[in-house]
Amino acid sequence: MKKILFLAFTFVSAFSFAQEAEKDYGQIHGNFQTNAQYYLRDTIIDPNGTAFPDERLLAAGFLNLTYSKGDFMAGLRYENYQNNLIGLPEGFKGEGIPYRFIRYKHEGLDLTVGNYYEQFGSGLIFRTYEERGLGLDNAMDGLRLIYEIRPGIKAKALVGRQRIYFETGDGIVRGGDLEFNLNEFNGNSSSTNLIVGAGAVSRFEESTDPIYNLPENVAAASLRANFISGNFNIFGEYAYKSQDPNSSNRFIFKPGHAIYANGSYSKGNLGIILGYKYYDNFLFRSERVANFTELLINYQPPLAELHTYALPALYSYNVQANGETGMQAEIAYKFDKGTLVGGRYGTLVNLNFSNSYALDKSFITRPGFDSVPTISGTNGYEDWAGFGDIQYSQDFNVEVKTKINKSLKGTFSYYNFIYNRSALLDGVVDDLVSDPNTLEIVYVNAMVAEILWKIKPKHSLRSEAQLMLTDQDRGSWALLLLEYSIAPQWFFAVQDAYNYGHPDPDLRVHYPLVSMGYTRGTTKFQFNYGRQQEGVFCVGGICRVVPASNGFSMMITTNF
């Protein structure tokens, strides 16, 4: 606490000096957020009290402060979890300053000491970032050097340990990346450009395992290229990881491979995106034994639609870290006004399709161990660049956006899902499946209609009607939301999600939620009361399970 008060005093003093107009002592900027919830016992949605905490009022918050002057920058983040909200990792307890840094930038040199976030390419071999809603923060703590050798050539080098809650992990992470940008190198702004890059990352962690000779150094490397020409943009990256036996892959010694490719074309009213992914044993952590979102070194892009409406989002896709392959295709077209489909104001139609499958694997077995196909201490399996027998997901959706008249805008969506609940939610991995027909597959059809009505200047009413039909899992749902806004300060919302098709008649219940928010300048207050349905919350293909809850919640955010 003394350290916290000292640092706060330092920043406040610097800020006070900065107010003297005749002198330049730099500037301080920051942001603050706090979330709190008071939980109520609800025996209908949580009969066993699994998600009902002993402490009724839980809260989490943070304060970011950044000081800058010329080429110099320094910052810190104070975090407080008293205790953390239900559903987030239990390791976030207490308070402290887990993020602090000093940064210096001058004439192409960018040096950071302390904590930092960084990414190489698409993140296949290295990405550190924060996603507070998931309880994910794998920030590095160490040194980072970025140097622009000359325009168009940039090099990065880093070393450090990763954050795990209020500590750092045991593994030491080291890496470097080099990128070449043709247009910047030649000093022109041509519509044709080529950006190529290569990166490498290694992890060192001591091994004292009495059974296996585990590698203490594990390395990953990647090559990438991004070609841009007129209306075309094509990106591809290939990555390789050396032997990395760990708790997630059951300590097999098979090297990892990853391919991520994405191409787009846009001209006039037409846009097309195509993507392909192939991830084979490519989960990379800075410790061999870690769970969930802890100590992730790399990121595997999901290549799937990220749904924002409440009911379709219940079946969001999360990447299967030990192996998957799939594709995505998206077509968007804007029909001009005055045409049959475009109507009076024009219409945008977007079609999206994606799928994901287990890899085509041939498991290594031992005599007498046929029921345990993934054998620790071996390569585990052989694989081919094809689709396996187990389908993880399929997502087809259509979205239509149109202006109905001068006051009304509408967005109408249709979704068709195939969702492997056994794999994506229950965690049943492919090497445990002797018969794919035993897996629980959920088939979903969903529809959403969103209408925005501009009643008068600064006053609007937004409504959502959602319907999700399925005979599996928890059955069918319906949701209605009404939100009245008085820009830029107030909003009032009420919604009700009704699980009317639940297989258990006693659980065919309503989930009402009332919300209001007030914004003044850069400060926003939001208050909620009601039930939260159990579900999966996903960001970027990484997910956590949100338990059912009931109670009051509050959020305050501000920037300065």
C-alpha positions in Angstrom: 0.0 0.0 0.0 2.9 2.4 0.7 4.2 1.8 -2.8 0.7 2.5 -4.3 0.4 5.7 -2.3 3.9 6.8 -3.3 3.2 6.2 -7.0 -0.1 8.0 -6.8 1.6 10.9 -5.1 4.2 11.0 -7.8 1.6 11.1 -10.6 -0.5 13.7 -8.9 2.5 16.0 -8.3 3.5 15.7 -11.9 0.0 16.5 -13.0 -0.1 19.6 -10.8 3.1 20.9 -12.2 1.8 20.3 -15.7 -1.0 22.8 -15.1 1.5 25.7 -15.1 1.0 27.1 -18.5 4.5 28.7 -18.7 6.2 25.3 -18.1 6.0 21.9 -19.8 6.2 19.1 -17.2 4.4 16.7 -19.5 0.9 15.3 -19.4 -1.0 12.6 -17.5 -3.8 10.6 -19.1 -5.6 7.6 -17.8 -8.9 5.7 -17.4 -10.8 4.1 -14.6 -13.3 1.3 -14.4 -15.1 -0.6 -11.7 -17.6 -3.4 -11.9 -19.7 -4.6 -8.9 -22.5 -7.0 -8.4 -24.7 -7.8 -5.4 -25.9 -11.4 -5.8 -29.4 -12.6 -4.9 -30.2 -16.3 -4.1 -32.2 -17.7 -7.0 -33.2 -21.4 -6.5 -34.9 -21.6 -9.9 -31.9 -21.0 -12.1 -29.3 -22.1 -9.6 -30.9 -24.7 -7.4 -27.7 -26.0 -5.7 -26.3 -22.6 -5.1 -23.2 -23.4 -7.2 -22.9 -19.8 -8.4 -24.0 -18.1 -5.3 -21.0 -16.7 -3.5 -20.4 -16.6 0.3 -19.7 -12.9 -0.1 -22.8 -11.2 -1.5 -21.1 -8.1 -2.9 -18.2 -8.7 -5.3 -16.3 -6.1 -7.2 -13.4 -5.6 -9.6 -11.8 -2.4 -10.8 -8.7 -0.8 -12.2 -7.0 2.5 -12.7 -4.6 3.3 -15.6 -2.2 6.2 -15.4 0.2 7.2 -18.2 2.7 10.1 -18.1 4.3 11.4 -21.3 6.8 14.2 -22.1 8.6 14.3 -25.3 10.2 11.0 -26.2 9.5 9.6 -22.7 6.5 7.7 -21.4 5.8 5.9 -18.2 2.7 4.2 -16.8 1.1 1.9 -14.3 -2.2 0.1 -13.7 -3.6 -0.5 -10.2 -6.1 -3.4 -10.0 -8.4 -4.4 -7.2 -10.5 -7.5 -6.9 -12.7 -7.7 -3.7 -13.4 -10.5 -4.6 -13.7 -11.1 -8.3 -17.0 -11.6 -10.0 -18.4 -15.1 -10.4 -17.3 -16.8 -13.6 -13.9 -15.1 -13.8 -10.6 -16.9 -12.8 -10.3 -17.3 -9.1 -6.6 -16.3 -9.2 -7.7 -12.6 -9.5 -7.9 -11.8 -5.8 -6.6 -8.9 -3.8 -5.0 -5.8 -5.1 -1.7 -4.5 -6.5 0.1 -2.9 -9.4 0.7 -5.8 -11.8 1.4 -3.6 -14.8 4.0 -0.8 -15.0 6.4 0.4 -17.6 8.9 3.0 -18.8 9.1 3.6 -22.6 11.5 5.7 -24.7 11.0 6.5 -28.4 13.5 8.5 -30.5 14.7 8.4 -34.1 13.5 4.9 -34.9 14.4 3.5 -31.5 11.5 2.3 -29.2 12.6 0.8 -25.9 10.3 -0.5 -23.2 11.3 -1.7 -19.7 8.6 -3.4 -17.6 5.3 -4.6 -18.9 4.2 -4.5 -22.5 1.9 -6.1 -25.0 3.2 -7.2 -28.4 2.2 -9.3 -31.4 4.2 -11.0 -34.3 2.2 -11.2 -37.5 -1.3 -12.8 -37.0 -0.2 -14.0 -33.5 0.4 -17.6 -34.4 3.7 -17.7 -32.5 3.4 -14.7 -30.3 0.6 -12.4 -29.0 0.3 -10.8 -25.6 -2.9 -8.9 -24.9 -5.6 -8.1 -22.4 -9.2 -9.2 -22.6 -10.8 -8.2 -19.3 -14.1 -9.8 -19.9 -12.4 -13.2 -20.1 -10.0 -12.6 -17.3 -7.2 -12.9 -19.8 -4.0 -10.9 -19.3 -0.7 -12.4 -20.5 1.4 -9.3 -20.5 5.1 -9.6 -20.7 7.3 -8.3 -17.9 10.8 -7.6 -19.1 12.5 -5.8 -22.0 11.4 -5.0 -25.5 13.3 -3.2 -28.3 11.7 -2.0 -31.6 14.0 -0.5 -34.1 13.3 0.9 -37.5 16.5 0.1 -39.3 15.4 2.3 -42.2 12.0 3.1 -43.6 10.3 -0.2 -44.5 12.5 -2.4 -42.3 11.5 -2.9 -38.7 13.0 -5.3 -36.2 11.7 -6.3 -32.8 13.4 -8.2 -29.9 12.0 -9.1 -26.5 12.6 -11.1 -23.4 10.7 -11.6 -20.1 8.2 -13.6 -18.2 4.4 -13.5 -18.6 1.9 -12.3 -16.1 -0.3 -14.8 -14.2 -2.7 -13.0 -12.0 -0.5 -10.9 -9.6 2.7 -12.9 -10.3 4.8 -13.9 -13.2 5.2 -17.4 -14.6 8.4 -19.5 -14.3 9.0 -19.8 -18.0 11.3 -17.3 -19.7 10.1 -16.1 -23.1 12.5 -14.7 -25.8 11.7 -13.6 -29.3 12.4 -11.6 -32.3 10.7 -10.4 -35.5 11.7 -8.7 -38.7 9.3 -7.1 -41.2 9.9 -5.6 -44.6 7.4 -3.2 -46.2 8.1 -2.6 -49.9 6.2 0.7 -50.3 7.8 2.3 -47.2 11.2 1.0 -48.3 10.8 2.7 -51.8 9.1 5.8 -50.3 6.0 5.6 -52.5 2.3 5.1 -52.0 1.5 2.6 -54.8 -1.7 0.6 -54.7 0.4 -2.5 -55.0 2.5 -3.4 -51.9 4.2 -6.4 -50.4 4.8 -6.9 -46.7 6.8 -9.9 -45.6 7.9 -10.9 -42.2 9.6 -13.7 -40.1 9.6 -14.3 -36.4 10.9 -16.7 -33.8 10.0 -17.3 -30.1 11.5 -19.6 -27.6 10.5 -20.6 -24.0 12.8 -21.9 -21.3 11.4 -23.8 -18.4 13.4 -26.1 -16.1 12.4 -29.8 -16.1 12.5 -32.1 -13.1 10.1 -34.7 -14.5 11.0 -38.2 -13.2 9.5 -40.0 -16.1 10.0 -38.0 -19.3 13.0 -36.2 -20.7 11.1 -33.0 -21.3 12.7 -30.3 -23.5 13.6 -27.2 -21.4 13.8 -25.1 -24.5 10.8 -25.0 -26.9 11.0 -22.9 -30.1 8.4 -21.6 -32.6 9.1 -19.8 -35.9 6.9 -18.4 -38.6 7.0 -16.9 -42.1 4.3 -14.5 -43.4 3.5 -12.4 -46.4 0.8 -9.9 -47.2 0.3 -8.9 -50.9 -1.9 -5.9 -51.7 -2.8 -5.0 -55.2 -5.7 -2.7 -56.1 -8.8 -4.5 -54.9 -7.1 -7.6 -53.7 -5.5 -8.3 -50.3 -3.9 -11.7 -49.6 -2.3 -12.7 -46.3 -0.7 -16.0 -45.4 1.4 -17.3 -42.5 3.0 -20.6 -41.7 4.4 -21.5 -38.3 6.3 -24.4 -36.8 6.7 -25.4 -33.1 9.3 -27.8 -31.8 8.4 -30.7 -29.4 6.4 -29.3 -26.6 4.9 -32.0 -24.3 2.5 -30.4 -21.9 -0.6 -31.0 -19.8 -2.9 -29.9 -22.6 -1.7 -32.3 -25.2 -1.1 -35.1 -22.7 2.7 -34.9 -22.9 3.1 -36.1 -26.5 6.3 -35.2 -28.3 4.8 -34.3 -31.7 6.0 -31.0 -33.3 3.3 -28.5 -34.1 2.3 -26.8 -37.3 -0.1 -24.0 -38.2 -1.3 -22.3 -41.3 -3.5 -19.2 -41.4 -4.5 -17.6 -44.7 -7.0 -14.9 -45.6 -7.8 -13.2 -48.9 -10.2 -10.4 -49.7 -11.5 -8.6 -52.8 -13.6 -5.4 -52.8 -14.8 -3.3 -55.7 -17.7 -1.0 -55.8 -20.6 -2.6 -53.9 -19.1 -6.0 -53.7 -16.8 -7.5 -51.0 -15.6 -11.1 -50.7 -13.4 -12.7 -48.0 -12.0 -16.2 -48.0 -10.1 -17.8 -45.2 -8.4 -21.1 -44.2 -6.9 -22.4 -41.0 -5.0 -25.5 -40.0 -3.8 -25.8 -36.4 -2.0 -29.0 -35.4 -0.8 -29.3 -31.7 -0.1 -25.6 -31.6 -1.1 -24.5 -28.1 2.0 -22.6 -26.8 2.3 -21.6 -23.1 5.2 -20.3 -21.1 4.6 -23.1 -18.6 3.9 -26.8 -19.4 1.2 -27.1 -16.8 -1.3 -24.2 -16.9 -5.1 -23.9 -17.4 -7.6 -22.1 -19.5 -6.3 -18.6 -20.4 -3.2 -18.7 -18.3 0.3 -18.0 -19.7 -0.7 -18.2 -23.4 2.2 -17.2 -25.6 0.4 -17.4 -28.9 -3.0 -16.9 -30.5 -4.9 -19.0 -33.0 -7.4 -16.9 -34.9 -10.8 -18.5 -34.8 -11.8 -17.7 -38.4 -15.5 -17.7 -37.5 -18.2 -15.1 -37.2 -18.1 -13.3 -33.8 -21.8 -13.0 -32.9 -23.0 -10.1 -30.8 -26.7 -10.8 -30.4 -27.4 -12.5 -27.1 -29.1 -15.7 -28.3 -26.8 -16.6 -31.2 -23.8 -15.8 -29.0 -24.8 -18.7 -26.7 -23.2 -20.9 -29.3 -20.1 -18.9 -30.2 -17.1 -20.9 -31.4 -14.0 -21.4 -29.4 -10.7 -22.7 -30.9 -9.8 -26.3 -30.2 -6.2 -25.7 -29.2 -4.8 -29.2 -29.8 -5.9 -29.3 -33.4 -8.5 -28.2 -35.9 -9.0 -27.2 -39.5 -11.6 -25.2 -41.3 -12.5 -22.4 -43.6 -14.6 -19.2 -43.8 -16.3 -17.4 -46.7 -18.1 -14.1 -46.6 -19.8 -12.1 -49.4 -21.3 -8.7 -48.9 -23.1 -6.7 -51.5 -24.8 -3.3 -51.3 -27.8 -3.1 -53.6 -28.3 0.5 -54.8 -31.3 2.5 -54.0 -34.0 2.4 -56.7 -33.4 -1.3 -57.5 -35.7 -4.2 -56.7 -33.8 -5.3 -53.6 -32.3 -2.0 -52.7 -35.6 -0.3 -52.4 -35.8 3.4 -51.8 -32.7 3.8 -49.7 -30.4 0.9 -50.6 -29.9 -2.5 -48.9 -26.7 -4.2 -47.7 -26.7 -8.1 -47.7 -24.0 -10.1 -46.0 -23.6 -13.9 -46.2 -21.2 -15.7 -44.0 -20.2 -19.4 -43.8 -17.6 -21.1 -41.6 -16.8 -24.6 -40.4 -14.3 -26.4 -38.3 -13.3 -30.0 -38.0 -11.0 -32.2 -36.1 -7.8 -33.1 -37.9 -7.5 -36.3 -39.9 -5.4 -38.3 -37.4 -4.0 -41.8 -37.1 -3.4 -42.4 -33.4 -0.4 -44.2 -32.1 -1.4 -47.1 -29.9 0.3 -49.7 -27.8 -0.7 -53.4 -27.4 -3.2 -53.6 -24.6 -3.7 -49.8 -24.6 -6.1 -49.5 -27.5 -8.7 -47.6 -25.4 -6.1 -44.9 -24.7 -5.1 -43.7 -28.2 -3.0 -40.7 -27.2 0.1 -42.2 -25.5 2.2 -39.8 -23.4 5.9 -40.0 -24.3 5.2 -40.7 -28.0 4.4 -38.5 -31.0 0.7 -39.2 -30.2 -0.6 -39.4 -33.8 0.1 -38.9 -37.4 -2.0 -36.4 -39.3 -2.7 -35.3 -42.8 -3.9 -31.9 -44.1 -7.5 -32.9 -44.3 -10.8 -32.8 -42.5 -11.3 -35.5 -39.8 -14.5 -37.4 -39.0 -15.5 -35.1 -36.1 -17.2 -31.8 -36.9 -16.8 -29.1 -34.3 -19.0 -26.5 -35.8 -20.7 -25.0 -38.9 -22.1 -21.5 -39.0 -24.2 -20.1 -41.8 -25.7 -16.7 -41.4 -27.3 -14.0 -43.4 -27.6 -10.3 -42.4 -29.7 -7.7 -44.2 -29.4 -4.0 -43.3 -31.8 -1.5 -44.8 -33.4 1.9 -44.2 -37.2 1.5 -44.1 -38.0 5.3 -44.1 -36.4 8.5 -42.9 -37.0 7.5 -39.3 -36.6 3.7 -39.3 -33.6 1.4 -39.9 -33.7 -2.3 -39.7 -31.2 -5.2 -39.4 -32.6 -8.7 -40.1 -30.5 -11.8 -39.5 -30.8 -15.6 -39.9 -28.5 -18.2 -38.4 -28.0 -21.9 -38.9 -25.6 -23.6 -36.5 -24.2 -27.1 -36.1 -22.5 -27.0 -32.7 -20.5 -29.8 -31.1 -21.4 -29.3 -27.5 -19.4 -32.3 -26.3 -16.2 -30.8 -27.7 -16.8 -27.0 -27.5 -18.4 -26.9 -24.1 -17.8 -30.1 -22.2 -14.2 -30.4 -23.5 -14.3 -33.9 -25.0 -11.2 -34.0 -27.2 -11.1 -36.1 -30.4 -8.7 -38.8 -29.1 -11.3 -39.8 -26.5 -14.0 -40.4 -29.1 -14.3 -43.9 -30.4 -17.7 -43.2 -32.1 -18.5 -39.7 -33.4 -22.2 -40.6 -33.3 -22.0 -40.5 -29.4 -21.2 -36.8 -29.4 -23.9 -34.3 -28.4 -24.5 -32.1 -31.5 -26.8 -29.1 -31.2 -28.7 -28.0 -34.4 -29.9 -24.4 -34.2 -32.0 -22.1 -36.3 -32.2 -18.5 -35.1 -33.7 -15.2 -36.3 -33.1 -11.6 -35.1 -34.9 -8.4 -36.1 -33.4 -5.1 -34.9 -35.3 -1.9 -35.5 -33.9 1.6 -34.8 -36.5 4.4 -34.6 -35.3 7.9 -34.5 -38.3 9.5 -32.8 -36.9 13.1 -32.9 -33.5 14.7 -32.6 -31.5 13.0 -29.8 -34.3 10.6 -29.0 -34.4 7.0 -30.4 -35.9 3.6 -29.6 -34.1 0.5 -30.5 -35.8 -2.9 -30.3 -34.6 -6.5 -30.8 -36.7 -9.6 -31.3 -34.7 -12.8 -31.2 -35.9 -16.4 -31.7 -33.7 -19.5 -31.4 -35.1 -22.9 -32.2 -33.4 -26.2 -31.2 -34.5 -29.5 -29.9 -31.1 -30.1 -28.2 -29.3 -28.8 -25.1 -31.5 -26.3 -23.3 -34.1 -26.1 -26.0 -35.6 -23.1 -27.7 -35.4 -19.4 -26.6 -37.1 -16.1 -27.3 -35.8 -12.7 -26.4 -37.3 -9.2 -26.6 -35.3 -6.0 -25.9 -36.4 -2.3 -25.8 -33.9 0.5 -25.4 -34.7 4.2 -25.2 -31.9 6.6 -25.7 -31.6 10.4 -25.1 -28.3 11.3 -26.7 -25.7 11.8 -25.5 -26.5 11.2 -21.9 -29.3 8.7 -21.0 -30.4 5.2 -22.0 -33.0 3.0 -20.5 -33.4 -0.7 -21.5 -35.6 -3.7 -20.5 -35.2 -7.2 -21.9 -36.6 -10.6 -21.3 -35.1 -13.9 -22.4 -37.5 -16.8 -22.1 -36.2 -20.4 -22.3 -39.6 -21.7 -23.2 -38.3 -25.0 -24.8 -36.2 -26.3 -22.0 -36.5 -30.2 -21.7 -37.2 -29.7 -17.9 -40.6 -27.9 -17.5 -39.4 -26.5 -14.2 -36.6 -24.6 -16.0 -38.8 -23.0 -18.6 -38.2 -19.6 -17.0 -37.9 -16.0 -17.9 -34.6 -14.0 -17.5 -35.7 -10.4 -17.2 -33.1 -7.6 -17.1 -33.5 -3.9 -16.5 -30.7 -1.4 -17.3 -30.1 2.3 -17.3 -27.0 4.4 -18.1 -25.9 8.0 -17.8 -23.0 9.6 -19.5 -21.5 12.9 -18.6 -18.4 13.9 -20.6 -16.0 11.0 -20.5 -17.7 9.3 -17.5 -20.4 6.6 -17.8 -22.5 5.0 -15.2 -24.6 1.9 -15.8 -26.9 0.0 -13.5 -28.5 -3.4 -14.1 -31.0 -5.6 -12.2 -32.2 -9.1 -13.2 -31.2 -12.6 -14.2 -28.3 -13.6 -16.3 -28.6 -16.9 -18.2 -25.9 -19.5 -18.1 -23.8 -19.5 -21.3 -20.5 -19.2 -23.0 -18.9 -15.8 -23.4 -16.3 -15.6 -26.2 -13.9 -13.0 -27.5 -11.7 -13.9 -30.5 -12.3 -17.6 -30.3 -11.3 -17.8 -26.6 -14.2 -18.5 -24.3 -15.3 -18.8 -20.6 -18.5 -20.2 -19.1 -20.7 -17.6 -17.5 -22.8 -19.1 -14.7 -26.5 -18.2 -14.2 -26.9 -15.4 -11.6 -29.4 -12.9 -10.2 -28.8 -9.5 -8.6 -27.8 -5.9 -9.0 -24.8 -4.8 -10.9 -23.0 -1.5 -11.5 -20.3 -0.3 -13.9 -18.5 3.0 -13.8 -16.0 4.1 -16.5 -14.1 7.3 -17.1 -11.3 8.6 -19.2 -9.1 11.7 -18.6 
